[in-house]
Amino acid sequence: MSPGVTCRKRIVMNDKRQLKIDFLYLDLGVCSPCQGTEAALDQALSDIAPLLEEVGFNITVNRIHVQSTDQARDLGFVSSPTIRVNGRDIQPELLEKSCISCSDLCGNPDICCRVWTYNGEESWTPPKALIIDAILREAYGPYKEAADSGPQAEVPENIRLFFAAKEGAKPKGKGSCCDSSGKSKK
């Protein structure tokens, strides 16, 4: 049996191809970027999921509230919010900026959240097209094993800072780290 056939058997179950989408976040109660990313993911899935299911894909969506540095390490979580398709971060180039809402939540002005880049534009919320493009690339791109997004040796400084600050602070109120257009403040 050729290696390609062996690999294909690993991702085809019950004659359906698998797409596993993970949405990882630190806070949905206050964090504007996390809230916006969840809404954008939901919109993208409502547009594309019926089509992919029609052509034989089984889509699983996991919403993962990362609640500790240990959990972040185990998940290979490097920034909030994160969307992965079959273990691959849809935006591997990481850009973070100070997040007012998370800073308020933790009482530390140095807390940062991910800023998404698409077609040269930065935004606190990933454009629906970015999410759809990533899903389609994973569905129809060259076949590869699912990425390993498992445990990492070190938790990034920003994630450690978030949990350390959150443990020592009470929320000071709701803030917004983006303007009404959803564009990041520079």
Protein Blocks (a to p, Z undefined) as FASTA:
>chain_A
ZZklmmmmmmpgghiacdddddddfblklmmmlmmmmmmmmmmmmmmmmmmmmnopacdd
dddddfbfklmmmnopabdcdddeehiafblbacddddfklmmmnopakbccddddeehi
acfbdcfklmmmmmmmmmmmccdddddfbdcfbdcfklmmmmmmmmmpccebdcdfbdfk
opacZZ
